[in-house]
């Protein structure tokens, strides 16, 4: 049983859900994070920077950043002002600088400089919410997790996989209908589908391989 019970009213049949999973899997067979990182620490920092920022922009920032600081011990040598200068092309760079440095201090003080591999510990880090924790668990540690960003939230609701009002409800409802071994992959499927086809404005329904199932498309 999951951490929270969902009260989702099923919008699709079990057969529909299986077909959606199969189509998404076939459409995005190599789906993975577009963030570039070489360690759990780099994954954590890149994910923190990615909020309200494209992965491409984050990669431009982290390429030189990680050459200078591969560990939290390296990063805490900088002041907030110095870190801000290094990440200033990222949205909300001042807040992110503050959270990143505070996180690095805690990693050194409480975790021996290592990124913890459990959600509870990750969420104790400044600026790390459930979504960020799930991304790190999945991408850095291979732990099945279903992170819900704006793309996942939008696409899952449009497809009728869930009927939810917030990301946490979306996560638990998706966990109820998607096998655990597919959670991490499904996160990437839904993100890519949101970026490439199911846009926030003007979704490209006529080119969507799911338009014969999607209740949002069928309702048009």
C-alpha positions as CSV (number, residue, x, y, z in Angstrom):
1,X,0.0,0.0,0.0
2,X,1.3,3.4,-0.9
3,X,1.9,6.3,1.5
4,X,-1.4,7.8,0.6
5,X,-4.6,6.3,-0.6
6,X,-6.1,7.8,-3.7
7,X,-9.7,8.3,-4.4
8,X,-9.3,8.4,-8.1
9,X,-12.4,7.6,-10.3
10,X,-11.0,5.6,-13.1
11,X,-11.4,7.4,-16.4
12,X,-9.9,4.6,-18.6
13,X,-10.3,0.9,-18.7
14,X,-7.4,-1.4,-17.6
15,X,-7.0,-2.3,-21.3
16,X,-6.7,1.4,-22.2
17,X,-4.0,2.0,-19.6
18,X,-2.0,-1.0,-20.8
19,X,-2.2,0.4,-24.4
20,X,-1.1,3.8,-23.3
21,X,1.9,2.4,-21.5
22,X,2.8,0.3,-24.5
23,X,2.5,3.2,-26.9
24,X,4.5,5.6,-24.8
25,X,7.2,2.9,-24.2
26,X,7.5,2.3,-28.0
27,X,7.4,6.0,-28.8
28,X,10.1,6.9,-26.3
29,X,12.2,3.7,-25.9
30,X,15.3,5.4,-24.7
31,X,13.7,7.9,-22.5
32,X,16.0,9.2,-19.8
33,X,17.0,12.4,-18.0
34,X,18.3,15.1,-20.3
35,X,20.3,16.5,-17.4
36,X,24.0,15.8,-17.6
37,X,25.7,14.5,-14.4
38,X,28.3,12.0,-13.3
39,X,27.5,11.4,-9.6
40,X,24.6,11.6,-7.2
41,X,25.8,15.0,-6.0
42,X,25.9,16.4,-9.5
43,X,22.4,14.9,-10.1
44,X,21.1,16.6,-7.0
45,X,22.6,20.0,-7.9
46,X,21.5,19.8,-11.5
47,X,17.9,18.9,-10.5
48,X,17.8,21.8,-8.0
49,X,18.8,24.1,-10.8
50,X,16.3,22.7,-13.2
51,X,13.2,24.2,-11.4
52,X,11.6,26.7,-13.8
53,X,14.6,26.2,-16.1
54,X,15.2,24.1,-19.2
55,X,17.5,21.1,-19.0
56,X,19.5,22.5,-21.8
57,X,20.2,25.7,-19.9
58,X,21.1,23.8,-16.8
59,X,23.6,21.7,-18.7
60,X,25.3,24.9,-20.0
61,X,25.6,26.1,-16.4
62,X,26.7,22.8,-14.8
63,X,29.4,21.9,-17.4
64,X,31.9,24.5,-16.0
65,X,30.4,24.4,-12.5
66,X,31.1,20.7,-12.0
67,X,34.7,21.1,-13.3
68,X,35.3,23.4,-10.3
69,X,33.1,21.6,-7.7
70,X,32.5,17.9,-7.9
71,X,31.7,17.5,-4.2
72,X,29.8,19.6,-1.6
73,X,33.2,20.2,0.1
74,X,34.3,22.0,-3.0
75,X,31.1,24.1,-3.4
76,X,31.0,25.4,0.2
77,X,34.2,27.3,-0.5
78,X,32.1,29.8,-2.4
79,X,30.1,32.6,-1.0
80,X,26.4,33.1,-2.1
81,X,27.5,36.0,-4.3
82,X,30.2,33.8,-6.0
83,X,27.8,31.0,-6.6
84,X,25.2,33.4,-7.9
85,X,27.6,34.7,-10.5
86,X,28.2,31.1,-11.7
87,X,24.5,30.2,-12.1
88,X,23.0,33.7,-12.9
89,X,21.7,32.6,-16.3
90,X,19.3,30.3,-14.4
91,X,15.9,31.5,-13.2
92,X,15.7,32.2,-9.5
93,X,19.5,32.0,-9.2
94,X,19.6,33.9,-5.9
95,X,17.2,31.5,-4.1
96,X,18.9,28.5,-5.7
97,X,22.3,29.7,-4.6
98,X,21.1,30.0,-1.1
99,X,19.5,26.5,-1.1
100,X,22.4,24.8,-2.8
101,X,25.0,26.1,-0.4
102,X,22.8,25.3,2.6
103,X,22.3,21.8,1.2
104,X,26.1,21.4,0.7
105,X,26.7,22.4,4.3
106,X,24.2,19.8,5.5
107,X,25.6,17.1,3.3
108,X,29.1,17.7,4.8
109,X,27.9,18.0,8.3
110,X,25.3,15.3,8.5
111,X,26.0,12.9,5.7
112,X,29.7,12.7,5.4
113,X,29.6,14.6,2.1
114,X,27.4,11.9,0.5
115,X,24.0,12.4,-1.0
116,X,21.5,10.2,1.0
117,X,19.6,7.6,-1.0
118,X,16.3,7.7,0.9
119,X,13.5,10.2,0.3
120,X,13.0,11.3,3.9
121,X,16.7,12.3,4.2
122,X,16.7,14.0,0.8
123,X,13.7,16.1,1.7
124,X,15.4,17.4,4.8
125,X,17.8,19.3,2.5
126,X,17.0,22.9,1.8
127,X,15.1,23.4,-1.5
128,X,14.5,19.7,-2.0
129,X,10.9,18.8,-2.2
130,X,9.2,15.5,-3.1
131,X,9.7,16.0,-6.9
132,X,13.4,16.7,-6.6
133,X,13.9,13.8,-4.2
134,X,12.1,11.4,-6.5
135,X,14.2,12.6,-9.5
136,X,17.4,12.0,-7.5
137,X,16.3,8.6,-6.2
138,X,15.4,7.5,-9.7
139,X,18.2,8.9,-11.8
140,X,21.1,8.7,-9.3
141,X,20.3,5.6,-7.4
142,X,18.0,3.5,-9.6
143,X,15.2,3.5,-7.0
144,X,11.7,3.2,-8.6
145,X,10.1,6.7,-8.2
146,X,7.6,8.7,-10.1
147,X,8.5,12.4,-10.0
148,X,5.7,14.7,-11.1
149,X,6.6,18.0,-12.8
150,X,4.4,20.3,-14.8
151,X,4.6,18.0,-17.9
152,X,3.7,14.8,-16.0
153,X,0.9,16.6,-14.2
154,X,-0.6,18.0,-17.4
155,X,-0.2,14.9,-19.6
156,X,-1.4,12.4,-17.0
157,X,-4.6,14.4,-16.4
158,X,-5.3,15.1,-20.1
159,X,-4.9,11.4,-20.9
160,X,-7.3,10.5,-18.1
161,X,-4.7,8.4,-16.3
162,X,-5.4,10.4,-13.3
163,X,-8.0,13.0,-12.0
164,X,-5.9,15.1,-9.6
165,X,-5.6,18.6,-8.4
166,X,-1.9,18.6,-7.4
167,X,1.4,16.8,-8.1
168,X,1.2,14.6,-5.0
169,X,-2.2,13.3,-5.9
170,X,-1.0,12.7,-9.4
171,X,2.0,10.7,-8.2
172,X,0.0,8.4,-6.0
173,X,-2.7,7.8,-8.6
174,X,-0.1,7.0,-11.2
175,X,1.6,4.6,-8.8
176,X,-1.7,2.8,-8.4
177,X,-2.0,2.0,-12.2
178,X,1.6,1.7,-13.3
179,X,3.8,-1.3,-12.3
180,X,6.5,-0.3,-9.9
181,X,9.3,-1.4,-12.3
182,X,7.9,1.2,-14.8
183,X,7.7,4.2,-12.5
184,X,11.0,5.8,-13.5
185,X,10.5,5.1,-17.2
186,X,6.9,6.4,-17.1
187,X,8.2,9.7,-15.5
188,X,10.4,10.2,-18.6
189,X,7.7,9.0,-21.1
190,X,5.2,11.6,-19.8
191,X,7.8,14.4,-19.7
192,X,8.9,13.8,-23.2
193,X,5.3,13.5,-24.5
194,X,4.6,16.8,-22.8
195,X,7.6,18.5,-24.4
196,X,7.2,17.1,-27.9
197,X,3.5,16.6,-28.4
198,X,1.1,17.4,-25.6
199,X,2.1,21.1,-25.2
200,X,0.5,23.3,-22.5
201,X,-0.9,25.4,-25.2
202,X,-2.1,24.0,-28.6
203,X,-1.4,20.3,-28.0
204,X,-0.5,18.5,-31.2
205,X,-3.3,16.0,-31.0
206,X,-3.5,15.2,-34.7
207,X,0.1,13.8,-34.5
208,X,-0.3,12.1,-31.2
209,X,-0.2,8.3,-31.1
210,X,-2.7,8.3,-28.2
211,X,-5.4,10.5,-29.8
212,X,-7.7,7.4,-30.3
213,X,-7.7,6.8,-26.5
214,X,-7.1,10.3,-25.0
215,X,-10.4,11.7,-23.6
216,X,-9.2,15.2,-24.1
217,X,-8.6,14.6,-27.8
218,X,-11.8,12.7,-28.3
219,X,-13.8,15.5,-26.7
220,X,-12.7,18.0,-29.3
